[in-house]
Amino acid sequence: MKSFQKGYLELNQIWLSRQEYEAHQKRLVQQRKLTPPRDSRIYEQVKKTQFLNNRKRELMKWQTIQEQNSQILARLVKISNRSPTPPSQCGTPRGRRALKEQKLRIESENKRLHNKLIGIQSDLKQEKFQESFMKHKKIQKNMQRFYFDPNLHKIKLRVDAFLDNVNSQRIHERSKSQYQNSKSSRFDHSPFMKFRTGVMLQKF
């Protein structure tokens, strides 16, 4: 025999009184209010899965950036140990102090971001979605991306790299325009120049 679920009315139970039938209908209405429709539940689950995947992708991105920064710092230490003149003795005292402060600032920034990423990972495990999302937004705003300039043997910000690229493009365009102007000034099509070239051809 089929087991009767709570609030379920079989068709052959015609002996129910009117009061029992109305109570049964009220229970069904309450049950519909408490449980959301299946489509909305699926939509919420999809949203939750998408959020988790995006957060994990961002975590991987920031972790790779941190690994690159640590590699840059290790490379700098290796270069400074290999060079005959240590960087601490190069330049003016003010420049040396500025380089030291910049290195300390980069290291402290990496430590702070590392602690933040650990906190976000724990939040993801505890499914604190909104808080971890806001933390990721803050990291995206405050994170500084560094790169190693092999020509200068020092760390630079990505913003500086962009500005260097823009300046190099401007210098290239300027030199190109100067070259074109000088090239056009050589070929003067005046009558005197035609006459002079004609004389030169007669000599040859």
FIKEVEX-409650 format. One record per residue (C-alpha): residue number from 1; residue in three letters; x, y, z. Coordinates in steps of 0.02 Angstrom, whole numbers. Layout:
BEGIN
+-----+-----+--------+--------+--------+
|   n | res |      u |      v |      w |
+-----+-----+--------+--------+--------+
| NUM | ALA |      X |      Y |      Z |
...
+-----+-----+--------+--------+--------+
//
This chain:
BEGIN
+-----+-----+--------+--------+--------+
|   n | res |      u |      v |      w |
+-----+-----+--------+--------+--------+
|   1 | MET |      0 |      0 |      0 |
|   2 | LYS |     63 |    175 |    -42 |
|   3 | SER |    130 |    271 |    108 |
|   4 | PHE |     37 |    433 |    137 |
|   5 | GLN |    146 |    591 |    143 |
|   6 | LYS |    110 |    735 |    260 |
|   7 | GLY |    -22 |    849 |    186 |
|   8 | TYR |    -58 |    731 |     41 |
|   9 | LEU |   -238 |    685 |      2 |
|  10 | GLU |   -276 |    524 |    -90 |
|  11 | LEU |   -421 |    522 |   -213 |
|  12 | ASN |   -506 |    375 |   -128 |
|  13 | GLN |   -514 |    466 |     40 |
|  14 | ILE |   -688 |    536 |     10 |
|  15 | TRP |   -742 |    510 |    190 |
|  16 | LEU |   -643 |    666 |    250 |
|  17 | SER |   -750 |    798 |    331 |
|  18 | ARG |   -754 |    976 |    265 |
|  19 | GLN |   -650 |   1042 |    412 |
|  20 | GLU |   -515 |    913 |    382 |
|  21 | TYR |   -512 |    953 |    197 |
|  22 | GLU |   -493 |   1141 |    231 |
|  23 | ALA |   -353 |   1107 |    356 |
|  24 | HIS |   -269 |   1000 |    225 |
|  25 | GLN |   -281 |   1141 |     96 |
|  26 | LYS |   -205 |   1265 |    220 |
|  27 | ARG |    -60 |   1149 |    250 |
|  28 | LEU |    -29 |   1137 |     63 |
|  29 | VAL |    -29 |   1327 |     45 |
|  30 | GLN |     95 |   1346 |    189 |
|  31 | GLN |    207 |   1214 |    115 |
|  32 | ARG |    210 |   1305 |    -53 |
|  33 | LYS |    256 |   1467 |     34 |
|  34 | LEU |    398 |   1388 |    132 |
|  35 | THR |    478 |   1293 |    -13 |
|  36 | PRO |    528 |   1400 |   -163 |
|  37 | PRO |    491 |   1337 |   -338 |
|  38 | ARG |    613 |   1215 |   -415 |
|  39 | ASP |    671 |   1337 |   -550 |
|  40 | SER |    721 |   1470 |   -424 |
|  41 | ARG |    813 |   1341 |   -319 |
|  42 | ILE |    911 |   1284 |   -472 |
|  43 | TYR |    948 |   1465 |   -516 |
|  44 | GLU |   1014 |   1499 |   -340 |
|  45 | GLN |   1124 |   1345 |   -348 |
|  46 | VAL |   1193 |   1398 |   -518 |
|  47 | LYS |   1230 |   1572 |   -450 |
|  48 | LYS |   1319 |   1499 |   -300 |
|  49 | THR |   1424 |   1384 |   -410 |
|  50 | GLN |   1469 |   1526 |   -528 |
|  51 | PHE |   1519 |   1636 |   -382 |
|  52 | LEU |   1631 |   1500 |   -310 |
|  53 | ASN |   1714 |   1468 |   -479 |
|  54 | ASN |   1747 |   1654 |   -506 |
|  55 | ARG |   1822 |   1673 |   -332 |
|  56 | LYS |   1935 |   1522 |   -358 |
|  57 | ARG |   1990 |   1592 |   -526 |
|  58 | GLU |   2032 |   1759 |   -445 |
|  59 | LEU |   2127 |   1672 |   -306 |
|  60 | MET |   2232 |   1580 |   -434 |
|  61 | LYS |   2267 |   1743 |   -526 |
|  62 | TRP |   2324 |   1837 |   -370 |
|  63 | GLN |   2427 |   1688 |   -312 |
|  64 | THR |   2520 |   1683 |   -478 |
|  65 | ILE |   2554 |   1871 |   -463 |
|  66 | GLN |   2624 |   1843 |   -288 |
|  67 | GLU |   2733 |   1702 |   -350 |
|  68 | GLN |   2800 |   1815 |   -488 |
|  69 | ASN |   2838 |   1950 |   -360 |
|  70 | SER |   2933 |   1828 |   -249 |
|  71 | GLN |   3032 |   1768 |   -401 |
|  72 | ILE |   3074 |   1949 |   -444 |
|  73 | LEU |   3135 |   1982 |   -267 |
|  74 | ALA |   3241 |   1823 |   -268 |
|  75 | ARG |   3314 |   1874 |   -436 |
|  76 | LEU |   3356 |   2047 |   -369 |
|  77 | VAL |   3446 |   1971 |   -221 |
|  78 | LYS |   3545 |   1858 |   -338 |
|  79 | ILE |   3593 |   2005 |   -450 |
|  80 | SER |   3645 |   2112 |   -301 |
|  81 | ASN |   3753 |   1970 |   -233 |
|  82 | ARG |   3833 |   1941 |   -403 |
|  83 | SER |   3873 |   2124 |   -442 |
|  84 | PRO |   4046 |   2189 |   -391 |
|  85 | THR |   3973 |   2348 |   -318 |
|  86 | PRO |   3826 |   2314 |   -202 |
|  87 | PRO |   3669 |   2418 |   -234 |
|  88 | SER |   3682 |   2490 |    -59 |
|  89 | GLN |   3837 |   2587 |   -114 |
|  90 | CYS |   3769 |   2646 |   -282 |
|  91 | GLY |   3694 |   2819 |   -310 |
|  92 | THR |   3662 |   2956 |   -184 |
|  93 | PRO |   3611 |   2922 |     -4 |
|  94 | ARG |   3438 |   2986 |    -43 |
|  95 | GLY |   3420 |   2869 |   -192 |
|  96 | ARG |   3483 |   2721 |    -91 |
|  97 | ARG |   3359 |   2760 |     46 |
|  98 | ALA |   3217 |   2774 |    -81 |
|  99 | LEU |   3263 |   2604 |   -158 |
| 100 | LYS |   3269 |   2524 |     14 |
| 101 | GLU |   3100 |   2599 |     60 |
| 102 | GLN |   3025 |   2539 |   -104 |
| 103 | LYS |   3088 |   2362 |    -75 |
| 104 | LEU |   3019 |   2360 |    102 |
| 105 | ARG |   2854 |   2428 |     39 |
| 106 | ILE |   2841 |   2291 |    -92 |
| 107 | GLU |   2880 |   2156 |     35 |
| 108 | SER |   2754 |   2222 |    162 |
| 109 | GLU |   2622 |   2237 |     24 |
| 110 | ASN |   2651 |   2057 |    -27 |
| 111 | LYS |   2637 |   1997 |    153 |
| 112 | ARG |   2476 |   2095 |    179 |
| 113 | LEU |   2399 |   2027 |     19 |
| 114 | HIS |   2454 |   1851 |     65 |
| 115 | ASN |   2362 |   1865 |    231 |
| 116 | LYS |   2208 |   1932 |    141 |
| 117 | LEU |   2208 |   1788 |     19 |
| 118 | ILE |   2218 |   1663 |    162 |
| 119 | GLY |   2068 |   1749 |    242 |
| 120 | ILE |   1971 |   1742 |     80 |
| 121 | GLN |   2008 |   1557 |     62 |
| 122 | SER |   1939 |   1524 |    236 |
| 123 | ASP |   1786 |   1629 |    194 |
| 124 | LEU |   1758 |   1527 |     37 |
| 125 | LYS |   1764 |   1368 |    140 |
| 126 | GLN |   1636 |   1441 |    260 |
| 127 | GLU |   1532 |   1505 |    111 |
| 128 | LYS |   1533 |   1688 |    164 |
| 129 | PHE |   1504 |   1741 |    -14 |
| 130 | GLN |   1463 |   1925 |      3 |
| 131 | GLU |   1608 |   1966 |    119 |
| 132 | SER |   1735 |   1874 |     14 |
| 133 | PHE |   1669 |   1959 |   -143 |
| 134 | MET |   1696 |   2131 |    -64 |
| 135 | LYS |   1870 |   2083 |     -7 |
| 136 | HIS |   1915 |   2030 |   -183 |
| 137 | LYS |   1853 |   2196 |   -249 |
| 138 | LYS |   1966 |   2288 |   -126 |
| 139 | ILE |   2114 |   2181 |   -175 |
| 140 | GLN |   2082 |   2219 |   -358 |
| 141 | LYS |   2088 |   2405 |   -320 |
| 142 | ASN |   2241 |   2402 |   -206 |
| 143 | MET |   2345 |   2265 |   -284 |
| 144 | GLN |   2505 |   2328 |   -366 |
| 145 | ARG |   2575 |   2223 |   -506 |
| 146 | PHE |   2763 |   2223 |   -522 |
| 147 | TYR |   2881 |   2167 |   -659 |
| 148 | PHE |   3069 |   2153 |   -675 |
| 149 | ASP |   3159 |   2269 |   -797 |
| 150 | PRO |   3312 |   2171 |   -860 |
| 151 | ASN |   3392 |   2328 |   -935 |
| 152 | LEU |   3390 |   2426 |   -772 |
| 153 | HIS |   3399 |   2274 |   -656 |
| 154 | LYS |   3261 |   2336 |   -544 |
| 155 | ILE |   3077 |   2315 |   -503 |
| 156 | LYS |   2950 |   2424 |   -589 |
| 157 | LEU |   2763 |   2445 |   -575 |
| 158 | ARG |   2651 |   2394 |   -718 |
| 159 | VAL |   2593 |   2575 |   -728 |
| 160 | ASP |   2773 |   2630 |   -757 |
| 161 | ALA |   2790 |   2498 |   -891 |
| 162 | PHE |   2635 |   2566 |   -978 |
| 163 | LEU |   2703 |   2743 |   -968 |
| 164 | ASP |   2873 |   2686 |  -1032 |
| 165 | ASN |   2787 |   2601 |  -1178 |
| 166 | VAL |   2687 |   2759 |  -1217 |
| 167 | ASN |   2844 |   2867 |  -1207 |
| 168 | SER |   2943 |   2748 |  -1318 |
| 169 | GLN |   2801 |   2750 |  -1445 |
| 170 | ARG |   2802 |   2941 |  -1444 |
| 171 | ILE |   2991 |   2946 |  -1466 |
| 172 | HIS |   2980 |   2821 |  -1609 |
| 173 | GLU |   2843 |   2923 |  -1695 |
| 174 | ARG |   2942 |   3084 |  -1670 |
| 175 | SER |   3101 |   3009 |  -1742 |
| 176 | LYS |   3002 |   2935 |  -1886 |
| 177 | SER |   2924 |   3105 |  -1927 |
| 178 | GLN |   3095 |   3190 |  -1916 |
| 179 | TYR |   3168 |   3059 |  -2034 |
| 180 | GLN |   3026 |   3085 |  -2157 |
| 181 | ASN |   3047 |   3275 |  -2149 |
| 182 | SER |   3234 |   3262 |  -2179 |
| 183 | LYS |   3203 |   3140 |  -2322 |
| 184 | SER |   3076 |   3256 |  -2404 |
| 185 | SER |   3194 |   3406 |  -2385 |
| 186 | ARG |   3329 |   3313 |  -2485 |
| 187 | PHE |   3219 |   3294 |  -2638 |
| 188 | ASP |   3181 |   3474 |  -2683 |
| 189 | HIS |   3091 |   3485 |  -2850 |
| 190 | SER |   3138 |   3666 |  -2890 |
| 191 | PRO |   3200 |   3712 |  -3068 |
| 192 | PHE |   3374 |   3751 |  -3000 |
| 193 | MET |   3389 |   3577 |  -2927 |
| 194 | LYS |   3334 |   3499 |  -3093 |
| 195 | PHE |   3464 |   3600 |  -3184 |
| 196 | ARG |   3599 |   3549 |  -3061 |
| 197 | THR |   3556 |   3365 |  -3073 |
| 198 | GLY |   3559 |   3380 |  -3262 |
| 199 | VAL |   3735 |   3451 |  -3257 |
| 200 | MET |   3792 |   3311 |  -3143 |
| 201 | LEU |   3722 |   3182 |  -3262 |
| 202 | GLN |   3817 |   3261 |  -3407 |
| 203 | LYS |   3979 |   3248 |  -3308 |
| 204 | PHE |   3954 |   3063 |  -3279 |
+-----+-----+--------+--------+--------+
//
